[in-house]
Amino acid sequence: MGKIILRLDRVMSDRKMSLNELSARVGVSNVNLSKIKTGKISAIRFSTLEAICEVLDCQPGDILEYDKNAVNEK
């Protein structure tokens, strides 16, 4: 079984946006955004994903990627 890989760091870098700025604009704590950025989460609320996409002017597929060959660590 594959796994979902989070690419928030790449999109933030492309937009030249810091974690602090994204946190302030999205209304999510730095800690929670950092967990999303590093892939240390098991779920994300659609409302959070929508807010991130709005601020970064991107699509969910820009942030989320499915790799069928990756091993899902538990």
Secondary structure, 3 states (H helix, E strand, C coil): CCEEEECHHHHHHHCCCCHHHHHHHHCCCHHHHHHHHHCCCCCCCHHHHHHHHHHHCCCHHHHEEEECCCCCCC
